Amino acid sequence: MRFLKVAFVMAIALCLTASVYAETQSVKVSGDLTIRGLMRDNYDLRYVTNSTETIGGVVTSFAQDGGGLTGVGTYPGANQAWWMSQTEVQVDAELTDCVSACVRIANERDWNVQNKVIVNQNTALWPNGFGGWATPDGDAEEFEIELDLAYVTLKNFIYQPLTVTIGRQDLWFGKGFIVGSNQLYNNWLRSNQMLNAPEYTLNTAFDAFKAVLDYDPWTITGVYAAILTNSIAWDDGVSLWGINVGYKFDCYKAEAEAYWFAKIDNSVETYRGARGSQTHTIGARGSMDPIENLTVSGELALQFGNYIGSRFQPDERDRSAWAMDIGAEYRGFMDKLAWKPKVAAEYILYSGNTNNADNQVAATDTFGGWDPMFRGKFDSAIREFVGMYYATYDYPANPLTVQSVPDASFTNQQQVVFSGSLQPMDCLTLKGNYNLFWTYTDYTRTWAAPSNDKRGGYIGSELDLQAIWDYTEDVSFGVLAAWFYPGFGGAYDPQNVNATVSDIVGTVKISF
């Protein structure tokens, strides 16, 4: 039956390709296949020490050797090992000099995983298995084909400098600090199709309208994206609006841009008059080479608007937050040394709230936590996905909204990144980065804890090492090894958190 389904889809595709080819100037077919093997340990920041745990007020038995929660899933601190693959096929059609279209279909799947380690606690999903009960899920949709991209581009539309793109498309502005990926909303409610390592998902596109006015050296971009539509009502979903203005200078390879992006979130059902959350983000970014082989960059953003963290919150809270990202990269050794070394350093800050938990019904003060918007830039393999996809043992999941654990990595955090790369051979690249993390302000440990139960300070450090071997122009092999070392006595209680997290990922990729 599955063979007949695939054959039927291929036959339709061939018919459509034949009919379109006669009406287009050119059609290009491309794609890629990526296979990964993953080994992980202690993703909830502790070793396997107990055979029972109290979860949701219920004493639950675990296998002592990490073999699994009795009858339903895997112990959250246990070793995990599995394979996954991602396949993409893309068709680019140029109809005229000014009209083109792109369609990309994809499949991403864990290899024959029948019981995914996904926890369902009031619709919050946690692939590492902590925060509720691990639900067995025979993944009947692992072979499904998804629509990844589908858009049309109209150049010189009505007005010569104007280019309009309509449909499912990638959006990336600047370094992706504010807008770069829609992976969280695309994956949040996809329990049957969600990968056990969802940070590697291909599903990052936006259903959007984008208009670009190119007045070289000025570029003005406007965008609207429908992020989530509940019941097709005007005021019950999530949408993104934005304007980005960029300018390229004629010296020092300098560039600058200013922007306004608004996330209008009315998806939380509210009572007693509260209307929803509005996150308005304004900011500026720039980069330049003050001397040869040195690039410095900086970005500053401010957020204001309304905040709703719970359906029971009677009124909107004011929102006031800020974030910054400054960095430098030096390439002066590349022409002098055979291994072409590069070094870089970066400092990232997200403001935080005194109570990081997001369902404080009685709170009326201004909320200072940073909203990650649609961030696409990530500088570490482990820590920066805590709160986005993974929950640690010391801070149980709070499932009502996207900000989901007090120690979430996208708010109330300072981060320093030291990175570098070497090329011992033309076909071999070695990369590494060392990350240090601190809280921005002390915060209440859990939403139900007394207000004087504060935590903060040093969160931990992470070391990521990566090797990429370009076997041919189209085939590459890679291995990533990452370790996160939690900061005992600071943000974490050493009685609850006592383990180093490890993540090893091997990759082979072929492009065609």
C-alpha positions in Angstrom: 0.0 0.0 0.0 2.8 2.4 0.9 4.6 1.5 -2.4 1.4 2.4 -4.4 1.1 5.7 -2.5 4.7 6.6 -3.4 4.3 5.6 -7.0 1.1 7.7 -7.3 2.8 10.8 -5.8 5.8 10.3 -8.2 3.5 10.0 -11.2 1.7 13.2 -10.3 5.0 15.0 -9.9 6.2 13.8 -13.3 3.0 15.0 -14.9 3.2 18.4 -13.3 6.9 18.7 -14.1 6.2 17.9 -17.8 3.4 20.5 -18.0 5.4 23.2 -16.2 8.6 22.6 -18.2 6.9 23.7 -21.4 5.9 27.0 -19.8 9.1 27.9 -18.1 12.6 29.1 -19.1 14.3 26.6 -16.8 13.7 24.1 -14.1 16.3 23.0 -11.6 16.0 20.0 -9.3 18.2 19.7 -6.3 18.2 18.1 -2.9 20.2 16.6 0.0 20.2 13.7 2.4 21.5 13.9 5.9 22.0 11.0 8.3 22.9 11.4 11.9 23.8 9.1 14.7 23.3 10.5 18.2 24.4 9.5 21.7 23.3 11.5 24.7 23.6 11.2 28.5 22.2 13.0 31.5 20.1 15.6 29.5 18.2 16.4 32.7 21.6 17.3 34.4 21.7 14.3 36.8 22.9 10.7 37.0 20.4 7.8 37.4 20.4 7.5 41.2 16.8 6.6 42.2 14.4 3.9 41.3 11.4 5.9 42.1 10.4 9.6 41.5 7.4 11.7 42.5 6.0 13.2 39.3 2.8 15.1 39.4 2.2 13.9 43.0 2.4 10.3 41.9 5.3 8.0 42.9 6.5 6.4 39.7 8.9 3.5 39.3 11.9 3.7 37.0 14.3 1.0 35.9 17.5 1.4 38.0 19.8 0.8 35.0 18.0 3.5 32.9 16.1 0.9 31.0 12.9 2.9 31.2 9.9 4.1 33.1 8.0 0.9 33.8 5.9 0.2 30.8 6.0 3.5 29.0 9.3 5.2 28.2 12.9 6.0 28.9 14.3 7.3 32.1 15.2 11.0 31.6 18.7 10.7 32.8 19.5 7.5 30.9 21.9 7.0 28.0 20.1 7.6 24.7 21.3 6.4 21.3 19.5 6.5 18.0 19.7 7.3 14.3 17.8 9.9 12.3 17.7 11.0 8.7 16.4 14.1 6.8 15.7 14.1 3.1 14.9 17.2 0.9 14.0 17.6 -2.7 13.7 21.1 -4.2 12.4 22.3 -7.5 13.2 25.9 -8.7 11.3 27.1 -11.7 12.0 30.3 -13.6 8.9 31.2 -15.5 10.2 34.6 -16.8 13.0 37.0 -16.0 10.8 38.4 -13.2 8.7 35.4 -12.0 10.0 32.3 -10.3 8.7 29.7 -8.0 10.3 27.3 -5.5 8.8 24.1 -3.9 10.7 21.9 -1.5 9.4 18.7 0.1 11.1 17.0 3.0 11.0 14.0 5.3 12.6 13.8 8.7 12.4 10.8 10.9 14.0 8.9 13.7 14.8 5.4 12.5 12.0 3.1 13.5 11.5 4.7 16.9 8.2 3.3 18.1 8.1 4.7 21.7 9.3 8.3 21.5 10.5 9.9 24.7 8.0 12.6 24.7 6.2 13.9 27.7 2.7 15.3 27.5 2.0 17.6 30.5 -0.9 20.0 29.6 0.3 20.0 26.0 4.0 20.8 26.8 6.3 18.5 24.9 9.7 17.5 26.3 11.8 15.1 24.2 14.2 14.3 27.1 11.3 12.8 29.0 11.0 14.9 32.2 8.1 16.9 33.5 5.2 14.4 33.4 4.5 11.0 31.9 6.3 9.6 28.9 3.6 8.6 26.4 4.1 5.7 24.1 3.7 6.8 20.5 3.9 4.4 17.6 5.2 6.9 15.0 2.9 6.1 12.1 3.8 9.3 10.4 7.6 8.9 10.2 7.5 8.3 6.5 5.2 11.2 5.7 6.3 13.9 3.2 6.0 17.5 4.4 5.9 20.7 2.5 8.9 22.7 3.6 9.0 25.5 1.1 6.4 26.8 -1.4 6.7 30.3 -2.6 6.6 32.5 -5.7 9.0 35.5 -6.2 7.9 38.5 -8.3 10.7 40.8 -9.3 10.0 44.4 -10.4 6.4 43.9 -9.2 4.4 47.0 -10.2 7.4 49.2 -9.3 10.9 48.4 -10.6 12.9 48.2 -7.3 10.1 46.1 -5.6 10.4 42.3 -5.1 7.6 40.4 -3.5 7.8 36.9 -2.2 4.5 35.1 -1.3 4.2 31.7 0.4 6.1 29.3 2.7 9.6 30.7 2.8 12.7 31.2 5.0 13.1 34.5 6.8 16.4 35.6 8.2 17.3 39.1 9.2 20.9 40.1 10.2 22.5 37.4 12.3 19.1 35.8 13.1 19.1 37.3 16.6 15.4 38.3 16.4 14.0 36.6 13.3 15.6 33.6 11.6 13.7 30.4 12.4 10.1 29.3 13.0 11.1 25.9 14.3 9.5 26.1 17.7 6.0 26.9 16.5 6.3 24.5 13.6 7.2 21.6 16.0 5.4 22.6 19.2 2.2 20.7 18.5 3.6 18.0 16.2 3.8 15.2 18.8 3.6 12.4 16.2 6.2 13.8 13.9 8.5 15.5 16.4 12.1 14.4 16.3 13.8 13.3 19.6 16.4 15.9 18.8 14.0 18.7 17.4 16.8 21.3 17.3 17.9 19.6 14.1 14.6 20.0 12.4 14.3 21.2 8.8 10.9 22.7 9.5 11.9 26.3 10.1 10.0 28.2 7.4 7.3 30.9 7.7 4.0 31.2 5.8 4.6 34.8 4.9 4.4 37.8 2.6 7.7 39.7 2.1 8.3 42.9 0.1 11.8 44.2 -0.5 12.6 47.7 -1.9 16.1 47.7 -3.2 17.4 51.3 -3.3 21.1 50.4 -3.3 22.8 51.0 -0.8 19.4 51.2 1.0 17.2 48.1 1.5 13.7 48.3 3.0 12.0 45.0 3.8 8.4 44.6 5.1 7.1 41.2 6.3 3.9 39.6 7.5 3.8 35.9 8.7 0.9 33.8 9.9 2.5 31.8 12.7 -0.5 30.0 14.2 -4.2 30.2 13.2 -6.5 28.5 15.7 -10.1 28.7 14.5 -9.5 31.0 11.5 -10.8 33.9 13.6 -9.1 37.2 13.2 -8.0 37.6 16.8 -7.1 34.1 18.2 -3.8 33.2 16.6 -0.2 34.3 16.5 1.2 36.6 13.8 4.4 38.4 13.0 4.8 41.9 11.5 8.0 43.7 10.8 10.0 46.3 8.9 13.8 46.1 8.5 15.8 49.0 7.0 19.4 48.3 6.0 22.3 50.3 4.6 25.7 49.3 3.2 28.5 51.8 3.5 31.3 52.2 0.9 34.2 51.8 3.4 35.3 49.4 6.1 32.9 46.8 4.7 30.4 48.4 7.1 26.7 47.7 7.2 23.9 48.8 9.5 20.2 48.1 9.9 17.3 49.1 12.2 14.1 47.1 12.6 10.7 46.8 14.3 9.2 43.3 14.7 5.9 42.6 16.5 4.6 39.2 17.6 0.9 39.4 18.2 -0.1 36.4 20.3 -3.8 35.9 21.1 -3.5 32.1 21.3 -3.9 31.9 25.1 -7.6 31.6 26.0 -8.2 34.3 28.6 -10.9 35.4 31.0 -12.0 38.6 32.7 -11.0 40.9 29.8 -7.3 40.1 29.2 -6.7 40.2 25.4 -3.3 38.5 24.9 0.4 39.2 24.5 2.0 41.8 22.2 5.8 41.8 21.9 7.1 44.8 20.0 10.9 44.5 19.4 12.9 47.5 18.1 16.6 47.4 17.6 19.7 48.2 15.6 22.6 46.1 14.3 25.8 46.9 12.6 29.2 45.4 11.6 32.5 46.8 10.2 36.1 45.9 9.6 38.1 48.7 11.3 41.3 47.1 10.2 42.0 44.3 7.7 40.9 40.8 8.9 39.1 42.1 11.9 35.3 42.3 12.0 33.4 43.8 14.9 29.6 43.6 15.3 26.9 44.7 17.7 23.2 44.5 18.1 20.9 46.1 20.7 17.2 45.4 21.0 14.4 46.6 23.3 11.0 45.0 23.9 7.7 46.6 25.0 4.0 45.7 24.9 1.7 43.5 26.9 2.4 40.1 28.6 -0.1 37.3 29.3 1.4 34.1 30.9 -1.7 32.3 32.0 -5.3 32.0 30.9 -6.3 32.9 34.4 -4.4 36.2 34.5 -7.1 38.9 34.9 -5.2 41.8 33.1 -2.3 42.3 30.8 1.0 43.1 32.4 3.3 45.7 30.8 6.4 44.3 29.1 9.9 45.9 29.3 13.0 43.9 28.3 16.2 44.2 26.4 19.0 42.2 24.8 22.4 42.7 23.2 24.9 40.8 21.2 28.4 42.1 20.6 31.3 40.2 19.1 34.6 40.3 17.2 36.3 37.9 14.7 40.0 38.0 13.8 41.3 36.4 10.6 44.8 37.8 10.5 46.5 34.4 10.9 44.8 32.8 7.9 47.3 34.1 5.3 50.3 33.6 7.6 49.8 30.1 9.0 49.2 26.9 7.0 46.2 25.8 9.1 44.3 29.1 8.5 43.2 29.7 12.0 40.3 32.1 13.0 39.4 33.2 16.5 36.3 35.0 17.7 34.7 36.2 21.0 31.1 37.2 21.7 28.9 38.4 24.5 25.2 37.9 24.6 22.7 39.2 27.2 18.9 38.6 27.6 17.2 40.5 30.4 15.2 38.5 32.9 12.3 38.7 35.3 12.6 38.3 39.1 10.1 35.4 38.8 11.0 33.7 35.6 8.0 31.4 35.7 5.3 32.6 33.4 2.0 31.7 35.1 2.0 34.1 38.0 -1.7 34.9 38.0 -1.7 37.5 40.7 1.3 39.4 39.4 0.7 43.0 38.2 4.3 44.3 37.9 6.1 45.0 34.6 7.4 41.7 33.1 11.1 42.0 32.3 11.8 38.6 30.7 13.1 38.5 27.2 10.9 37.0 24.5 13.1 35.0 22.0 10.7 35.9 19.2 11.9 33.7 16.2 15.6 33.5 16.9 17.6 31.5 14.4 21.1 32.0 15.9 22.4 29.4 18.3 26.0 29.2 19.6 26.0 26.0 21.6 24.7 22.5 21.1 23.1 21.8 24.5 22.5 24.7 26.8 20.7 27.0 24.4 17.9 24.5 23.9 17.0 24.2 27.6 13.5 25.6 28.1 12.9 25.5 24.3 12.8 21.7 24.0 14.4 20.3 27.2 13.6 20.6 30.9 16.2 20.0 33.6 15.5 18.1 36.8 16.0 21.1 39.1 13.3 23.1 37.3 10.2 21.2 36.2 8.4 22.2 33.1 5.8 25.0 33.3 3.7 24.2 30.2 1.4 27.1 29.6 3.4 29.1 27.2 6.6 29.1 25.2 8.7 30.3 28.2 8.5 27.0 30.0 11.2 26.6 32.8 12.8 29.1 35.2 16.3 28.3 33.9 15.3 28.7 30.2 18.3 29.7 28.1 16.6 32.4 26.0 15.8 34.8 28.9 17.6 36.0 32.0 21.0 34.9 30.8 24.4 36.3 30.0 26.6 34.3 27.7 30.3 34.6 26.7 31.4 32.6 23.7 35.0 31.9 22.7 35.3 30.2 19.3 37.8 29.3 16.7 38.5 27.1 13.6 41.5 25.4 11.9 42.0 23.8 8.5 44.8 21.2 8.7 43.9 20.2 5.2 41.8 21.8 2.5 39.2 19.1 3.0 39.2 19.1 6.8 37.9 21.8 9.1 38.1 21.7 12.9 35.9 24.0 14.9 35.5 24.6 18.6 33.7 27.0 21.1 33.7 27.4 24.8 30.6 28.9 26.4 30.1 30.4 29.8 26.6 31.2 31.2 25.4 33.4 34.1 21.9 34.6 35.1 21.1 38.2 34.5 19.2 38.5 37.8 18.3 36.2 40.7 14.9 34.5 40.3 12.4 32.4 42.2 13.4 28.7 41.8 9.9 27.5 40.8 6.6 29.2 40.3 5.1 27.6 43.4 8.1 28.3 45.6 8.2 31.1 48.3 9.3 34.4 46.9 12.4 34.3 49.1 13.6 31.0 47.5 16.0 32.7 45.1 18.6 31.3 42.7 21.1 32.8 40.3 24.7 33.4 39.5 26.8 30.9 37.6 24.8 28.5 35.4 27.6 26.5 33.9 29.9 26.1 30.9 29.8 24.2 27.7 32.6 22.9 25.4 31.7 22.0 21.8 34.2 20.4 19.4 33.4 19.7 15.7 35.3 18.1 12.8 34.0 18.3 9.2 35.6 16.3 6.4 34.7 17.2 2.8 35.0 13.8 1.2 34.0 15.2 -2.2 32.3 18.5 -3.3 29.0 16.8 -2.6 29.7 14.5 0.3 30.8 15.4 3.8 31.3 13.7 7.1 31.1 15.3 10.5 31.3 14.6 14.2 30.2 16.9 17.0 31.1 16.3 20.7 29.6 18.6 23.3 29.7 18.7 27.1 27.7 20.9 29.5 29.0 21.3 33.0 26.3 22.7 35.4 27.4 25.4 37.9 26.8 23.8 41.3 25.8 26.2 44.1 24.7 28.9 41.7 21.7 28.4 39.5 21.5 24.7 40.4 21.2 22.7 43.7 24.0 20.1 43.8 21.6 17.7 45.6 19.4 17.6 42.6 21.8 18.3 39.8 25.0 16.3 39.8 25.9 15.3 36.2 27.7 16.5 33.2 25.6 16.4 30.0 27.2 14.8 27.0 26.1 14.9 23.3 27.9 13.1 20.5 26.6 13.5 16.9 28.0 11.8 13.8 26.8 13.1 10.4 27.0 12.2 6.8 25.5 14.5 4.2 25.2 14.3 0.4 23.9 17.2 -1.8 22.8 16.9 -5.4 
